[in-house]
Amino acid sequence: MQRTLEEFLLYIDAKRSGSSLTKEAYRRDVSRFIGFLEEEEVESFMEVNREMVYRYLNLLRSGKITRGKISNATFSRNLSALRSFYRYLCEMGLADKNPFAEFKGNKKPKHLPDILSFDEIVAILNSFDMNDPTDVRDRTIVETLYACGLRISECLNIQLSDFDFDNCVLKVKGKGNKERQIPFYPALAESIDNYIKVYRNNEAKSDCPYLFVSNRGRKISARLVQLMLQKAKDQAGIKIDVHPHMFRHSFATHLLDNGMDLRSVQELLGHANLSTTQIYTHVSVERLQKTIREAHPYSGADYGKDKKTVD
């Protein structure tokens, strides 16, 4: 069964139907199910029926086979992984039906993405000490996230060869290894050039192919960036939690606020579907509504209610 799982993961790789993070999540989710089957003394995926699936999902939902109760999103991801796995088994003739097909996960409630205002982003950028080489690196990471609307994995996978500094264009590989070109403003090129001169320009760090490296010359982890942002937002006096993806959300929202069309934002973000990008239009409308409520002189609920109309 484990060998079949490995073959399934290779199949995903061949189809390029998921990121490395998705692949590892599928590995965990399907491995957990295989462990359940082994305890049930089930020897073949063909033997799995609706009752077994129902029993397994109850165990999963209760948290008895995980480290405590899981969220709706995690439960839905598990279902998605197992449905995909059984679709593969059916294609390969290793199962004659998909026992997970009729089970549906809870729909994730739609919520507006968390964003930072432009002033908050400026405050974070200004919180770094530009006389400290490590702060120079950290500021450049934050500016790159915001300037190009990158996912944290995309940012940390950037190599110097991905930049066309003459034309101010960055080549990025996103989900499913899909490549896109992102124009950036000249000041970002200056920030990266300064970062290379003051931080990367030594033998210990020059061998790593990635742009952003640790003090030991290794690729930086997303966890390090998260910790760095917590420190920076405290220094900037920002009260809410700040995470790397907020800069991508802010990038999209600010572009729409300033008149960029939705299709262009979709292309910059690398979204396959326009509907994914459209959530940022709702954010922009909500921001405008809030501005009207706070700034319009006639927005007071009681003002003018008793006034007589003048012809």
C-alpha positions in Angstrom: 0.0 0.0 0.0 2.8 2.4 0.8 4.4 1.6 -2.6 1.1 2.5 -4.3 1.1 5.8 -2.4 4.6 6.6 -3.6 3.5 5.8 -7.2 0.5 8.1 -6.8 2.8 10.9 -5.6 5.1 10.4 -8.7 1.9 10.5 -10.8 1.0 13.9 -9.3 4.6 15.1 -10.0 4.3 13.9 -13.6 1.0 15.8 -14.1 2.3 18.8 -12.2 -1.1 19.0 -10.5 0.1 20.3 -7.2 2.8 22.1 -5.4 5.4 20.4 -3.2 3.4 21.5 -0.1 0.3 19.9 -1.6 2.2 16.7 -2.3 3.5 16.4 1.3 0.0 17.1 2.6 -1.4 14.3 0.4 1.4 12.0 1.6 0.4 12.6 5.3 -3.3 12.3 4.6 -3.2 9.1 2.6 -0.6 7.5 4.9 -2.9 8.1 7.9 -5.7 6.3 6.0 -3.4 3.4 5.1 -2.5 3.1 8.8 -6.2 2.8 9.6 -6.6 0.1 6.9 -3.7 -1.9 8.4 -5.2 -1.8 11.9 -8.5 -3.0 10.3 -6.5 -5.8 8.6 -7.6 -4.7 5.2 -5.2 -6.0 2.6 -6.4 -4.3 -0.5 -7.8 -1.0 -1.6 -10.5 -3.0 -3.4 -11.9 -4.1 0.0 -12.7 -0.6 1.2 -16.4 0.1 1.4 -18.7 2.9 2.4 -18.9 1.7 6.1 -15.1 1.7 6.5 -14.9 5.2 5.0 -17.7 6.4 7.3 -15.9 5.0 10.3 -12.6 6.5 9.3 -14.0 9.9 8.7 -15.7 9.8 12.1 -12.3 9.0 13.7 -10.7 11.8 11.7 -13.3 14.4 12.6 -13.2 13.4 16.3 -9.4 13.9 16.5 -8.8 10.4 17.8 -6.3 9.6 15.0 -4.8 13.1 14.9 -3.2 15.5 17.4 -6.6 16.7 18.6 -9.6 17.9 16.7 -9.0 19.3 13.2 -10.4 22.3 11.4 -13.0 22.2 8.7 -10.3 23.1 6.2 -8.0 20.3 7.2 -10.9 17.8 7.1 -11.9 19.0 3.6 -8.2 18.7 2.5 -8.1 15.1 3.8 -11.2 14.2 1.8 -9.8 15.9 -1.3 -6.6 13.9 -1.0 -8.4 10.6 -0.5 -10.8 11.3 -3.4 -7.8 12.1 -5.7 -6.0 9.0 -4.5 -8.9 6.7 -5.3 -9.4 8.4 -8.7 -5.9 7.4 -9.4 -6.5 3.8 -8.1 -9.5 3.5 -10.4 -7.5 4.8 -13.4 -4.8 2.2 -12.7 -7.3 -0.6 -12.2 -6.4 -0.9 -8.5 -9.9 -0.1 -7.3 -13.3 -0.5 -9.1 -15.0 2.5 -7.4 -14.2 5.6 -5.4 -15.7 5.1 -1.9 -14.9 8.8 -1.0 -16.8 10.2 -4.0 -20.1 10.7 -2.1 -18.6 12.3 1.0 -18.3 16.1 0.9 -16.3 18.3 3.2 -17.7 21.4 4.9 -17.6 24.4 2.7 -15.0 26.9 3.9 -16.7 30.1 4.9 -15.7 32.9 2.6 -13.9 35.7 4.4 -12.1 38.7 3.1 -8.3 38.5 3.2 -6.4 40.4 5.8 -4.5 43.4 4.3 -2.3 46.2 5.5 -2.8 49.8 4.6 0.0 51.5 2.6 0.9 53.5 5.6 1.3 50.3 7.7 3.5 48.8 5.0 5.7 51.9 5.0 5.9 51.8 8.8 7.1 48.2 8.6 9.7 49.0 5.9 10.9 51.9 8.0 11.3 49.8 11.1 14.5 48.2 9.8 17.9 49.5 10.7 19.7 50.0 7.3 23.1 50.1 9.1 22.5 46.4 10.1 23.2 44.0 7.2 20.6 41.5 8.4 18.0 44.2 8.6 18.9 45.2 5.1 18.2 41.6 4.0 14.9 41.4 5.9 13.7 44.7 4.6 14.5 43.6 1.0 12.4 40.4 1.6 9.4 42.4 2.8 9.7 44.9 -0.1 10.0 42.1 -2.7 6.9 40.4 -1.3 4.9 43.6 -1.6 6.4 44.9 -4.8 5.7 41.7 -6.7 2.7 40.2 -4.8 4.5 37.0 -4.2 3.6 33.9 -2.1 6.3 33.4 0.5 7.5 30.1 -1.2 7.8 32.0 -4.5 9.9 34.8 -2.8 12.2 32.4 -1.1 12.8 30.4 -4.3 13.9 33.4 -6.3 17.4 33.1 -7.9 19.4 36.0 -9.1 19.1 34.7 -12.7 15.3 35.2 -12.4 15.8 39.0 -12.5 15.9 41.0 -15.7 17.2 44.2 -14.1 17.5 46.1 -17.4 13.7 45.7 -18.0 12.7 45.5 -14.4 11.0 42.1 -14.8 11.0 39.1 -12.4 10.5 35.5 -13.6 8.5 33.5 -11.0 7.5 29.9 -10.8 4.2 29.5 -9.0 1.8 26.7 -8.2 2.1 23.7 -10.5 5.5 25.1 -11.8 3.5 27.7 -13.8 5.8 30.5 -14.8 4.8 34.2 -15.0 6.6 37.5 -15.6 6.1 40.2 -13.0 7.2 43.8 -13.8 8.6 45.7 -10.8 9.5 49.3 -10.0 13.1 50.5 -10.4 13.5 51.2 -6.7 13.2 47.5 -5.9 16.2 46.9 -8.2 18.1 49.4 -6.1 17.1 47.7 -2.9 18.2 44.3 -4.2 21.5 45.7 -5.4 22.1 47.3 -2.0 21.2 44.0 -0.3 23.7 42.1 -2.4 26.5 44.6 -1.7 26.1 44.8 2.0 24.9 41.3 2.9 25.6 38.7 0.2 28.9 39.9 -1.1 31.1 37.4 0.7 32.4 33.9 -0.1 30.3 32.1 2.5 27.0 33.4 1.0 27.9 33.6 -2.7 27.6 29.8 -3.5 23.9 29.5 -2.6 21.8 29.9 -5.8 18.9 31.5 -4.0 18.6 35.3 -3.6 17.8 35.4 0.1 20.2 33.5 2.3 20.8 33.0 6.0 24.0 34.1 7.8 25.4 30.7 7.1 24.7 31.0 3.4 21.7 28.7 3.2 18.2 29.2 1.8 16.0 31.1 4.3 12.9 29.3 5.8 9.4 30.7 5.8 9.4 30.3 9.6 12.3 32.8 9.9 10.4 35.3 7.8 7.4 34.9 10.0 9.4 35.6 13.1 11.1 38.5 11.5 7.7 40.0 10.6 6.5 39.7 14.2 9.4 41.7 15.4 9.1 44.3 12.6 5.4 44.9 13.2 6.0 45.4 16.9 8.7 48.0 16.2 6.3 49.7 13.7 3.6 49.8 16.4 1.1 47.7 14.4 -1.2 45.8 16.8 -2.6 43.1 14.5 -0.7 39.9 13.6 1.2 40.2 10.4 2.0 37.2 8.1 3.8 37.0 4.8 0.7 36.4 2.7 -0.8 39.8 3.8 1.7 41.6 1.5 0.3 39.6 -1.5 -3.2 40.5 -0.4 -2.2 44.1 0.1 -0.5 44.2 -3.3 -3.6 43.1 -5.1 -6.0 45.3 -3.2 -3.8 48.5 -3.6 -3.5 47.9 -7.3 -7.3 47.6 -7.7 -7.8 50.7 -5.4 -5.6 52.6 -7.8 -7.4 51.7 -10.9 -5.7 48.5 -12.3 -8.1 46.2 -14.1 -9.0 42.8 -12.6 -7.5 40.8 -15.5 -4.1 42.4 -15.1 -4.1 41.7 -11.3 -5.1 38.1 -12.0 -2.1 37.7 -14.4 0.3 39.3 -11.8 -0.9 37.0 -9.0 -0.8 33.9 -11.3 -4.4 32.9 -10.5 -5.8 30.3 -12.9 -9.4 31.6 -12.4 -10.6 35.1 -12.4 -13.1 34.3 -9.6 -10.1 33.8 -7.2 -8.9 37.3 -7.9 -12.4 38.8 -7.6 -12.4 38.6 -3.8 -10.0 41.6 -3.8 -12.8 43.7 -5.5 -14.9 43.0 -2.4 -12.1 44.1 -0.2 -11.8 47.4 -2.2 -15.6 48.0 -1.9 -15.5 47.4 1.8 -12.6 49.8 2.2 -14.5 52.5 0.2 -17.7 51.9 2.3 -15.7 52.4 5.5 -14.1 55.6 4.1 -17.5 57.0 3.2 -18.9 56.2 6.7 -15.9 57.9 8.4 -15.2 60.8 6.0 -18.5 61.9 4.4 -19.9 65.0 6.1 -23.5 63.8 5.7 -22.9 60.2 7.0 -24.1 61.0 10.5 -27.3 59.0 11.2 -29.2 61.9 12.9 -28.0 64.9 11.0 -30.7 66.6 8.9 -33.5 64.2 9.6 -35.8 66.9 10.8 -34.9 69.4 8.2 -37.6 70.6 5.9 -37.1 70.3 2.2 -36.5 73.7 0.4 -37.8 74.0 -3.1 
